[in-house]
Amino acid sequence: MSEPVTRFPSVGKSTLLCNLAGVFSEVAAYEFTTLTTVPGVIRYKGAKIQLLDLPGIIEGAKDGKGRGKQVIAVARTCSLILMVLDVMKPLQHKKLLEYELEGFGIRLNKQPPNIGFKRKEKGGINLTMLVPQTELDLDLVKSILAEYRIHNADVTLRYDATSEDLIDVIEGNRVYIPCIYVLNKIDQISIEELDIIYRIPHTVPISAHHKWNFDDLLEKVWEYLNLIRIYTKPKGQLPDYSQPIVLNAERKSIEDLCMKIHKSLQKDFKCALVWGASAKHNPQRVGRDHILIDEDVVQVIKKV
């Protein structure tokens, strides 16, 4: 799992990486110190999480300013984005950074539009609306598709969609990445202001310099990466609690676990014994379709 740290210049991002991962990313009190991507690794709940300290994004980054295209291209490949903002001027920087990332096809804290879209050879535009629409109708859908020289397609709107949603589906190159807004320098604001910040969705206030509230940040990172830990147990031995196998919570079957350990295990798989929250009794003998839960213990039995 990797996650980039994007930011406006000089907001304390490099200090954050230095204190979180113990990596020296050049730190100074002037803008644009970080000119290359600096990697670091943090260990949390037994998992290794790679952090990438990206150069600061400036206005016009999506058009190539300040090597912006290269920076944003790295962000597209990551599992989570930490957007580091100065707590004294968060909204103006947040809006600008989101605009630059959106211009490069990155959608933050959003789900892919639930719109069915299928091109066809003939038959014109066939629009199906499963719920009432406030913006889109047949004429508007036809005009948007015509911009892309599409004159034959089936479109199904399963929720109240916007023009932007339809364009995202047609373009087909959007990435949907969770984002945590890290508001740095909270040592410069009052307790009352901090209380208000805590109510903002997807936000964690910290002080990178004083190492304040890192526990909250790491817990939020774990939650947004959507990971679970599975402990393996060799036959006749105790489980290895020091080296969990980390799976994405959306791919957490015994089959996914076998693939993560080694591809050959998939071929030789006979059954598995599971201890933990997903088992009806301990141990439970299961097949490859069994769905695991965080901190289950698994012993894989191979064919003889």
N, C-alpha and C positions, 0 to 999 in steps of 0.2 A: 504494500500500500504506500502510495506517496501522495504528498499534498504540497502545493506551492504556497508560498506566502507572498501575496501581492500587496502593493501599497502605493501610496503617494510617497515621494521622496522625503527622507528625514523624519520618520515618525517612530523610529525605535524598533524596526523590524529585525535588523541585524543583531541588536542587543537581545531581542527575544530569542532568536535562534541560538545565540551564544549561550544564554542562560538555560535554555531548554535542553539543548543537545550537546552542550559543551564544545561547540564548534566555533572556531575563531573566524567570524566574518568581519572584515575590517569595519570598525566603528569609529565615527567621528561626528562632530556637531555641525557638519555642513552637508548640503544636499548631494545626492547621487554618488554616495561612497561605493555602493555595490554595483560593479560594472559587469560581473559575470554571475552565473548561477552557482551558489554555494550549497552543496548537499550536507545534510547532517542526519543522524539517526537517534531517535529516542526509544527507550524500552518502556512499555506501559502494559500492565496486566499480562506480562509474558510475551507480548507481541513487539516486533521491531517495526517502527513506523518511520519512514524516510521523510524528512522535511527538506524542501528545496527553497532556499532564499533567492528569490528572483529580483532582478534589478527593478527599481521603482518605475511604475507606469505613469506616464504624463499624458496630458491632453493631446490627442492626435496619434496615440500609440497604435490604434487599429489601422491607421494609414501609413505606419512605418516610422513615425517619429520616435527618436530615442531607442532604436532597435525594438520598437514595440511589437512588431509582428512575430519576431523570434520569441519574445518573452511570453506573449499570449499563446503562442503555439505550444509551449511547454505546459502552460496552465490547462490546455484542452485535454491533456493526457492523464491528468491526475484524478484521484478519488475524492479529494476534498480541497477546497480553497479557504485559506485563512486570509481575510482582508484586514490588514492592520491599518487603523485610522487614528489620527490624533484626536483625543477626546475633546479638545477645545474647538475643533471645527470638523466634526464627523460627517454631517449631512452633505456639505458641499463636496467633500472628497469622495464620499460613498457614491453620490449621484454620478460624478464624473467617471469613476472607475467602473461602475456598472455599465455606463454608456459605452465605454471602450470595449469591455468584455462582450457585451451584447452584440456590438458591431462585428465581432469576430465569431459569432455563432455560439457563444457560451451563455446558457440560461441558468441563473443561480436560484437555488431552492425552489425549483419548479419541476413538475412532472411533464413528460412528453404529452402533447395535446391528444386527447382521446377522439381523434378524427380518422375515419376510414377513408383511404385515398387509393384508388386503383386506376391506372391508365388502361385504355382499351383501343382497339383498332377503329371501331365505328360506333354509331349510336348516340353521339352527342354527349352533353353533360347531364348526368342523372344525379339529382340531389335528394338525399333522404335526411329529414330532420326529425330526430327522435324526441327532441324537446323544443319548445318555442325559442326562437332566436331574436335577440334584440338588435343585432347588427347585420348579420349575414342573411342574404336572401339569394334566390336563384340568379338574378341579374348581376349582383355583386360577385358572387362565386364565379360566374362565367367570365366577368371582366378581369378578375384576378388570374384565372387560369389562362385567359387569352394573352396576358402579359408574358406568360411562359410558353406561349405557342402550343397550349394544350386545348384541344377542342373535343376530345372524347375521353371521358373519365367518369367513374362512379365515386361520389363523395358522400360520406355518412357523418353527420354531425350528432355526436352522442351527448353533448352538453352545450350550454350557451357559449359559443366560441366567438373569437374576434378575427378580424382580417389577419392580424399578426400570427395568430395560431395556425391559420390555414397556410400562410406563406411559409412558416417553419416546417410544416408537414411536406409541402411541395418541394422546398429546397432540400430537405432530407439530410442536411449535414450539421444539424444542431447537436450540441452535447449538453446534457442536463447534470449539473454538478452541485452537490450541497456546498454551502458557504457559511462560515462563521465570521461575523464581524468582530474583530478584536480591537476594542477601544483602549488605547494605550495612554499612559501618563495620568492615571487616575489620582496620583498624589497631588495633582494641581487643581482638583475640584472639591466641592463640599460634599458632606455625607448626604444632604438632601438631593443634590444633583446625581450622585451615585445611585441612590434609591430609584430615581426615575429611569436611569440607564438600564438597570437590572430588569425592567419590565419590557424592554424592546426585544422583539423576537429575534432569534439567531445571533444574539449579541453576548459577548463576554468582556467585561471591563477588567483590565489588568494594569500593573506597572511593571514593565520589562526590567527597568533599572533596579527596582527594589524587590523583584521576584514576588510581587503580590498576586494572589488569586490564580497561580499556575495550576493548582489542583482542579479548580472549576473548569479551566480551559482544557486540560487533558481529558477530563471526564466527558466534556462536550465533544471533543475530537473523537473519542471512542464511540460515543452515541451516534454521531453523524457518519462515521465510517461504516457503521452497521456490521460489526464483527462479533463472532463468537469464538470461544476457546474450547477445544476438544483435547482431552488428555488420553494418551495411548497407554495400554497395559500389555506388556509381553506376558506370555503364559507362565504362570507360577511366580510372577514377580509383582511388586507393588507398582501402581501407576506412576508415570513420570510427570510430576506436577511442575517441574522446573522448565520444561520445554513444550508448551501446548502447541497444537496445530491450529492455526487461526484460519477460520473460514468466513466468507461473506454470509450474512444471515439469510440471504435469498438463495444461496446454494449450499445447503447444509445437510444433504442426505449422506448415507454411508458411502454411496457411489462417489459423491464429490470428495469425501474424505480420502477414499482409496486413490483417486486421481491426484490428490494433493500430495500424498505420501510417495507414490510411484505408479507409473502407468501399468507396469507388469502386475501389480497387485490386483488390478481390475480383472485380468484374465484368470488369475489363480484363486479368486475369491470364492469361498464356500458359504460362509455366514459370518456373523459378528455377534459378540456378547456386549451388551450395553448396560452400564450402571449410571443412574442419575435421573434427572427430572423427566426425560423422554421415555424412560422404561416403565412398563406397567408393574414389573417386579424385578428385583435385583439378584442376579443379572437376567436380562431378557435376551433370548436368541432372536436375531432379526436378519432380514434380507437387505439387499442393497438400496431399497426404496425407503428405508426407515429414516425419518426426519429427526435430526439431533437438536439438542438444546444446549445453551451455554454451560460449560463446565461438566458436560457428560464425560464418562470414561468409557473407552472402546477397546475391545480386544478383537482383532481381525483373525479369523481362522481360514487358512488356505486349504485348497484341495491337496490331497496327498498324492 
